[in-house]
Amino acid sequence: MRNTPRIKIITLLMLSLGAIPLIADSIDEPFYTVLFSRMLILSIGAVSLNLILGFGGMVSFGHAVYLGIGSYVVGIGTFHAFEDGVEWMGNGFIHILVAIAVSALAGLIIGAISLRTHGVYFIMITLAFAQMFYFIAVGTEKYGGDDGLSLYMRSDFAGLLDLSNDNSLYYLNFAFLLASLYLSHRLTNSRFGMAIRGTKSNEERMKSIGFPVFRYRLVAFVIAGIICGIAGVLSANQTDFVNPSVMHWTRSGDLIIMIVLGGIGTLFGPVIGAVAFLLLEELLSGITEYWQLIFGPMLLLIVIFARGGIDGMLVALDRWWLRYSVKKNVEDN
Amino acid sequence: MNWILLLEQTLNGFQLGILLFLLAAGLTLIFGIMDLINLAHGSLYMMGAYFAATFTQWTDSFILGALLALPACMLFGIILEKIALRTLYTRSHLDQVLATFGLILFLNEFVRLIWGPIGLDIPLPQMLSGSVELFFGIHYPAFRLVIIAVGIMVAFLLYLLVSKTKVGMLIRAGASNRQMVSALGININLLYTVVFGLGAVLAGLAGLMAGPIMTVEIGMGEGILIITFVVIVIGGVGSIRGAFVAALIVGFIDTVGRSFLPDILGIFVSNDIADTAAPAISSMLIYILMALILAIKPQGLFPPKGA
């Protein structure tokens, strides 16, 4: 099926995301660039979590840990670059490389232990690991402890990109989002991705066919961590500020909400979800100070009634559209 | 090493363990029987503290306030179960996590709307606010002793309820095989409501007892909720005995670790390093413990039978 309403809407969404800085500049509201920049970054985080949660059925409740790792890599790096004049520590390429390395290592350790468990134990142990990292950050006085670090400079991309310009940062985020979507698409449709999806629907069967399920899952877990670590690098640059709350357990909860809201286990679901989540937050908090009084029950209702999330609604729209166009064709002839 | 301090901290750890047990017993029962991960359990703890604060203000007596708060908690829990949670029992764990996460957001804002954003204090009556002289001339706050006593009593009553009564038999049966219980003609929905009400009362009791020693504030249930999850996971989800053992271990390690870790680390590394590293490591101790135990026994210390 090409050109169904769902595909049109998703294309429109991606195109508008690409045009946001131009629109914001033309109406002189730079605030929107920052708001949508945050959406892009959280989209990357949600896309990465969707790889293991949506496609692999691993309900990790500690995914924000990698946002924290990426953020602190930038925070600590620029801290030393600024305070001690260690120039290479402010380099953006090095930030990304280090964030990838540390996230991969963290993912390897967390995954190796957590993936031995199942169900509620897995949910809780990933949460526990996230708490550990959270408390490491809270306890590290040198880098601000509870209060966090203010960034006096953004990652330095050696003249290639000037991140102090919010629009450049926006398009860097956008590029990384497109890259993570492409990677997600390629991965989930590869043999590896099929095996991961297989372990979600029937682990025992995959094992008896001869797939090393644990190893496959661990690799997926590490990849998801790496992508989210990069999102952390971007996030620190976006907020010019790093503190432990980027990896608070409610942040991990937010990422899960985005995925379910947008459409779990679909390519664009996490992006739709992240955009919808932040738009809702923005709209509702504009209406009332007690916006979570509305948002909380809304979440409950979405879980109970709208199981496929927004993408699921678009699929339903497609089905209706198909029936409608067939009927119209028949009537016309 | 300071032995009097160690003894005091051991008692404090025991008291934290008791509070954790009250929360964990309900949470583990609800999980074991309804297969529900209830993140909003910490909110019931918060509601218990707020109810107690309000009723104490109305009646001018903490004892009366506490006695009124318990049925209020039960009622609140039952309403919550009937309206929101009932539909979630058959859902995936992911759905449950999300929906109850939404409930936390709602209840936190609800409390902020009703009681305002500033924390409340629960004043203790004269006879509970002093301290008692224990053996070796140790002075210990009377109210903390009350918490320990009430907790042990409740644990004992819970043991009697679960292992000696007909309701307890149904609860145990429900935990090991739900379908069979309902096939035998037991009103499983009623059993669910009873178990949830029981869990709500236990959580509320923990909250109202924690109220006077900590501040009653929004979000007070979340920190302790995560520790409670650590407890039930270490103990083996669904096992009350496991919850009791794990709660005491976690309470002890957390409390004693916080006060003695700098000294213990100081033996191995320089004092400077020990002083900087200790706060972070002591907050992590229980999570490290949990990771270690799950790495060795993926189903906790007392794994549920038939799972």
Interface residues (C-beta under 8 A of the other chain):
Chain A: L53 V59 F61 I113 R116 T117 H118 G119 V120 Y121 I123 M124 I125 L127 A128 F129 Q131 M132 F135 I136 V138 G139 T140 E141 K142 W249 T250 G253 I256 I257 V260 I264 Y290 W291 Q292 L293 F295 G296 P297 M298 L299 L300 V303 I304
Chain B: F31 I37 A84 T87 L88 R91 H93 L94 D95 V97 L98 A99 F101 G102 L103 I104 L105 F106 L107 N108 E109 F110 R112 L113 E222 I226 F229 V230 V233 V237 T276 A277 P279 A280 I281 S283 M284 Y287 I288 M290 A291 L294 A295 P298 Q299 G300
